[in-house]
């Protein structure tokens, strides 16, 4: 450390054209000059460090972009996309604001946002719009985005299946009247619903008006959205309306539940109906087939009984969960590969909040990265 200060002092004196031998006679001047040099020295050092950090960030960004391009190219080959589909997905990446192009292949949300905005751009050119729709349809098929899995949310009305029951309201004409209908046709540009039970749309309904649509996805959520009416059939049975992205969603479960297939070990701590089950603290094996923030389904070879208290250990997204206590709410037999197995619905019992919060966090991570489509 003393050597450092001698160097700095000497450099400061030289920079200020001060003779070190004369410092004893000119300390005020020398001190000011040395202080100035030290300030300049530190500014230079900080600038150099900042420059190196900026270069590191630039290099990291360039490496990430390169990796993203390489991943995109690999996935293009994997899904056997043609030139038009590749161009469409590149544009969808830009439309979605993605920095990681690979996500457009794996996440239905980004795909829907990206292609939705691309279709909007083409609306004034009918010929181009038809071509883009054909390309979107073929890309959707190759990426296996035609039907989302159970438990995953809808992001666009393009994901709704034919046959889906819907409730229609016309807020401008009859806001309190509800029309029960079912979806009969889906294209990339529009969706058509047919009124049920010999009902018809109001006779004064016109194209360009607004339609309020609500629907229920079994075991997942209730959705609603408002769309522009494109056309009405002459018999007033069918209403065709525009697609929307980001539908309003009201979750119907207390907790999001996702399907998994994870090996589990468990012990029966207490069994009101068969106390002998809890004797000896025997370890059993099973399979966790779905999980939520409130409980899970445990598949076993031997039956459990309602009221049984179990202590479970199983992995979840690379995390080992131990000592998860639960109570069996109900159990029923089902067939798996021709053999009977028992499906046991288990509710958590007295687990710590930190453990429960961890499970919920892991579930949401899995929902984002897997149910929103890890293909």
C-alpha positions in Angstrom: 0.0 0.0 0.0 2.8 2.6 0.8 4.3 1.9 -2.6 1.0 2.7 -4.2 0.8 6.1 -2.5 4.4 6.9 -3.4 3.6 6.1 -7.1 0.5 8.2 -7.0 2.3 11.1 -5.2 5.1 11.0 -7.7 2.8 10.8 -10.6 0.8 13.7 -9.2 3.9 15.8 -8.7 5.2 15.1 -12.2 1.8 15.8 -13.8 1.8 19.1 -11.9 5.4 19.8 -12.9 6.4 19.9 -9.2 9.9 18.8 -8.1 9.7 16.3 -5.3 12.7 17.8 -3.7 10.8 21.1 -3.3 7.6 19.6 -1.9 8.6 20.7 1.6 8.4 24.3 0.6 5.2 24.1 -1.5 2.9 21.7 0.3 -0.4 23.5 -0.4 0.3 23.6 -4.1 1.6 20.0 -4.2 -1.4 18.7 -2.2 -3.8 20.3 -4.6 -2.0 18.9 -7.6 -1.7 15.4 -6.1 -5.4 15.5 -5.2 -6.3 16.5 -8.7 -4.2 13.6 -10.1 -5.8 11.1 -7.8 -9.3 12.3 -8.9 -8.3 12.0 -12.5 -6.7 8.6 -11.8 -9.9 7.2 -10.3 -12.0 8.6 -13.0 -9.9 6.9 -15.6 -10.0 3.6 -13.6 -13.8 3.8 -13.2 -14.1 4.6 -16.9 -12.0 1.6 -17.9 -14.0 -0.7 -15.5 -17.3 0.7 -16.9 -16.0 0.1 -20.5 -15.1 -3.5 -19.7 -18.5 -4.1 -18.1 -20.2 -2.6 -21.1 -18.2 -4.8 -23.4 -19.1 -7.8 -21.3 -22.8 -6.9 -21.5 -22.5 -6.4 -25.3 -20.7 -9.7 -25.7 -23.3 -11.5 -23.5 -26.2 -9.9 -25.5 -24.5 -11.0 -28.8 -24.0 -14.5 -27.5 -27.6 -14.7 -26.4 -28.8 -13.5 -29.8 -26.5 -16.0 -31.5 -27.8 -18.8 -29.3 -31.4 -17.7 -30.0 -30.8 -17.8 -33.8 -29.2 -21.2 -33.6 -32.0 -22.6 -31.5 -34.5 -21.1 -33.9 -32.8 -22.7 -36.8 -32.7 -26.1 -35.1 -36.4 -25.9 -34.3 -37.2 -24.9 -37.8 -35.6 -28.1 -39.0 -37.2 -30.2 -36.2 -40.7 -29.0 -37.2 -39.9 -29.1 -40.9 -41.2 -25.6 -41.6 -41.2 -24.1 -45.1 -40.0 -20.7 -46.1 -43.4 -19.0 -45.6 -43.8 -20.5 -42.2 -40.3 -19.5 -41.1 -40.9 -15.9 -42.3 -44.2 -15.8 -40.4 -42.6 -17.1 -37.2 -39.8 -14.6 -37.4 -42.3 -11.8 -37.8 -44.3 -13.3 -34.9 -41.2 -13.1 -32.7 -40.8 -9.4 -33.5 -44.5 -8.8 -32.9 -44.3 -10.5 -29.5 -41.3 -8.5 -28.4 -39.3 -11.7 -27.7 -35.6 -11.7 -27.2 -35.5 -15.5 -27.1 -36.9 -16.6 -30.5 -37.1 -20.2 -29.3 -40.1 -19.3 -27.1 -42.4 -18.8 -30.1 -42.2 -22.6 -30.6 -42.9 -23.5 -27.0 -45.3 -20.9 -25.6 -48.8 -20.6 -27.0 -49.2 -17.1 -25.6 -46.4 -15.6 -27.6 -47.5 -17.5 -30.7 -51.1 -16.2 -30.4 -50.0 -12.6 -29.8 -47.5 -12.7 -32.6 -49.7 -14.1 -35.3 -52.7 -12.1 -34.1 -50.8 -8.8 -34.7 -49.5 -10.1 -38.0 -53.0 -10.8 -39.2 -54.1 -7.3 -38.1 -51.4 -5.8 -40.4 -52.7 -7.7 -43.4 -56.5 -7.0 -43.0 -56.4 -4.3 -45.7 -55.0 -6.7 -48.3 -57.4 -9.6 -48.8 -55.1 -11.6 -51.0 -52.2 -11.3 -48.6 -54.5 -12.0 -45.7 -55.7 -15.3 -47.2 -52.1 -16.4 -47.8 -51.0 -15.5 -44.3 -54.1 -17.4 -42.9 -53.1 -20.5 -44.8 -49.5 -20.2 -43.5 -50.7 -19.6 -39.9 -52.9 -22.7 -40.1 -50.1 -24.9 -41.4 -47.7 -23.6 -38.9 -50.2 -24.1 -36.1 -50.6 -27.7 -37.2 -46.9 -28.4 -37.4 -46.3 -26.9 -34.0 -49.2 -28.9 -32.6 -50.9 -25.7 -31.4 -54.4 -26.8 -32.6 -55.6 -28.0 -29.2 -54.2 -27.0 -25.8 -53.8 -29.6 -23.1 -56.1 -30.0 -20.1 -55.3 -27.5 -17.3 -53.7 -24.9 -19.6 -55.4 -21.5 -20.0 -56.8 -20.0 -23.2 -54.9 -17.0 -24.6 -56.9 -16.5 -27.8 -60.3 -17.3 -29.0 -58.5 -19.1 -31.9 -57.9 -21.9 -29.4 -61.5 -22.7 -28.7 -62.7 -26.1 -30.0 -65.6 -26.7 -32.3 -68.6 -27.8 -30.2 -67.6 -25.5 -27.2 -70.9 -24.2 -25.6 -71.0 -20.5 -25.3 -73.4 -17.9 -23.9 -74.0 -14.8 -26.1 -75.3 -11.4 -25.1 -75.9 -8.4 -27.3 -75.1 -5.5 -25.0 -76.4 -2.8 -27.4 -79.8 -4.4 -28.0 -80.7 -6.8 -25.2 -78.1 -6.7 -22.5 -80.1 -8.9 -20.1 -81.0 -11.6 -22.6 -78.7 -14.6 -22.9 -78.5 -16.8 -26.0 -77.2 -20.4 -25.5 -75.1 -21.4 -28.5 -72.2 -23.6 -29.6 -69.2 -23.0 -31.8 -69.6 -24.6 -35.2 -66.7 -23.2 -37.1 -63.2 -21.7 -36.4 -60.9 -20.1 -38.9 -57.8 -17.9 -38.3 -60.0 -14.9 -39.1 -63.3 -15.6 -37.4 -65.4 -17.8 -35.2 -69.0 -18.9 -35.8 -71.5 -19.9 -33.2 -75.0 -21.4 -33.8 -77.9 -20.7 -31.5 -79.2 -23.7 -29.6 -82.8 -25.0 -28.9 -84.4 -23.4 -31.9 -83.4 -19.9 -30.6 -82.4 -17.1 -33.0 -80.5 -13.8 -32.7 -82.6 -10.6 -32.3 -84.0 -9.5 -35.8 -82.4 -6.1 -35.4 -78.9 -7.4 -34.9 -76.5 -6.0 -37.5 -72.9 -6.6 -38.6 -70.5 -4.2 -36.9 -72.2 -4.5 -33.5 -70.7 -5.9 -30.4 -71.2 -9.4 -29.0 -70.5 -10.4 -25.4 -69.3 -14.1 -25.3 -68.8 -16.2 -22.2 -67.8 -19.8 -21.8 -66.7 -22.3 -19.3 -63.6 -24.5 -19.6 -64.2 -27.6 -17.5 -62.2 -27.7 -14.3 -60.1 -24.6 -15.3 -61.8 -21.2 -15.6 -64.7 -19.1 -16.9 -63.8 -16.9 -19.9 -65.5 -13.9 -21.3 -64.7 -11.4 -24.1 -66.3 -8.9 -26.4 -66.0 -9.2 -30.1 -67.2 -7.4 -33.2 -70.0 -9.1 -35.2 -68.9 -9.8 -38.8 -72.0 -11.3 -40.2 -75.4 -13.0 -39.3 -77.0 -15.8 -41.3 -80.3 -15.0 -43.0 -82.2 -17.4 -40.6 -80.6 -15.6 -37.6 -79.2 -18.9 -36.3 -75.5 -18.3 -36.9 -73.4 -15.4 -35.8 -69.9 -14.9 -37.0 -67.6 -12.7 -35.0 -64.0 -11.5 -34.7 -61.2 -13.2 -32.7 -59.7 -11.7 -29.6 -56.5 -12.2 -27.7 -56.3 -12.1 -23.9 -59.8 -13.1 -22.9 -61.0 -12.1 -19.4 -60.5 -15.1 -17.2 -62.0 -16.0 -13.8 -60.4 -19.1 -12.3 -62.9 -21.5 -10.9 -60.6 -23.6 -8.8 -59.2 -22.4 -5.5 -55.8 -23.5 -6.8 -54.4 -24.1 -10.2 -54.0 -27.9 -10.7 -51.6 -29.4 -13.2 -51.1 -33.0 -14.3 -47.7 -34.6 -13.5 -46.4 -38.2 -13.3 -43.9 -38.2 -10.4 -42.9 -41.2 -8.3 -43.7 -40.8 -4.6 -43.0 -42.6 -1.4 -45.4 -42.4 1.5 -46.1 -43.7 5.0 -49.6 -44.1 6.5 -49.5 -42.2 9.9 -53.1 -42.9 10.9 -56.1 -44.8 9.5 -59.4 -44.4 11.4 -61.1 -47.3 9.4 -58.1 -49.7 9.5 -55.7 -48.8 12.3 -53.4 -51.8 11.4 -52.3 -49.9 8.2 -50.3 -47.4 10.3 -48.4 -50.1 12.3 -44.7 -50.6 11.7 -44.3 -47.3 9.7 -44.1 -49.3 6.5 -43.0 -47.3 3.4 -45.2 -47.5 0.3 -44.7 -46.3 -3.3 -47.2 -44.5 -5.5 -47.5 -41.9 -8.3 -48.5 -38.3 -7.9 -50.7 -37.7 -11.0 -51.7 -34.1 -10.4 -51.0 -31.4 -7.9 -52.2 -28.0 -6.8 -51.6 -25.6 -4.0 -54.3 -27.3 -1.9 -53.6 -31.0 -2.5 -52.7 -33.8 -5.0 -53.9 -37.0 -6.5 -51.9 -40.1 -5.4 -52.2 -43.3 -7.5 -51.5 -46.5 -5.5 -51.7 -50.2 -6.1 -53.5 -50.8 -2.8 -56.5 -48.9 -1.7 -56.4 -46.1 0.9 -59.4 -45.0 2.9 -61.0 -41.6 3.4 -59.6 -40.1 6.5 -56.2 -41.8 6.2 -53.3 -39.5 7.1 -50.2 -39.9 4.9 -46.7 -38.5 4.9 -45.4 -38.1 1.3 -42.1 -37.4 -0.3 -41.8 -36.8 -4.1 -39.8 -34.6 -6.6 -41.4 -31.5 -8.2 -39.5 -29.6 -10.9 -36.1 -30.8 -9.7 -37.0 -30.1 -6.0 -37.2 -32.9 -3.5 -40.2 -32.4 -1.3 -40.2 -34.3 2.0 -42.6 -34.8 4.8 -45.7 -33.5 3.0 -48.6 -34.4 5.3 -52.0 -35.0 3.8 -55.5 -36.5 4.5 -57.2 -38.7 2.0 -60.5 -37.2 1.0 -61.8 -39.9 -1.3 -60.5 -42.9 -3.2 -61.8 -44.8 -6.3 -60.6 -47.6 -8.4 -59.7 -47.1 -12.1 -58.0 -49.2 -14.8 -54.4 -48.7 -16.0 -52.9 -50.9 -18.7 -55.6 -53.4 -17.9 -54.9 -53.6 -14.2 -56.8 -51.9 -11.4 -55.2 -49.0 -9.6 -56.5 -46.7 -6.9 -56.8 -42.9 -7.3 -56.6 -41.1 -4.0 -57.5 -37.4 -3.6 -55.3 -36.0 -0.9 -55.7 -32.6 0.8 -52.6 -31.1 2.5 -52.8 -31.2 6.3 -50.9 -28.7 8.5 -48.0 -28.2 6.1 -45.9 -25.0 6.7 -46.8 -21.9 4.7 -43.2 -21.7 3.2 -43.6 -25.3 1.9 -47.0 -24.6 0.5 -45.8 -21.3 -1.2 -42.9 -23.2 -2.7 -45.3 -25.8 -4.2 -47.5 -23.1 -5.6 -44.5 -21.2 -7.1 -43.2 -24.4 -8.7 -46.7 -25.2 -10.1 -47.0 -21.8 -11.7 -43.5 -22.2 -13.2 -44.5 -25.5 -14.7 -47.7 -24.1 -16.0 -45.9 -21.3 -17.8 -43.1 -23.4 -19.2 -44.8 -26.7 -19.8 -48.5 -26.4 -20.1 -48.1 -23.3 -22.2 -46.4 -25.7 -24.4 -43.2 -27.5 -24.0 -43.2 -29.5 -27.2 
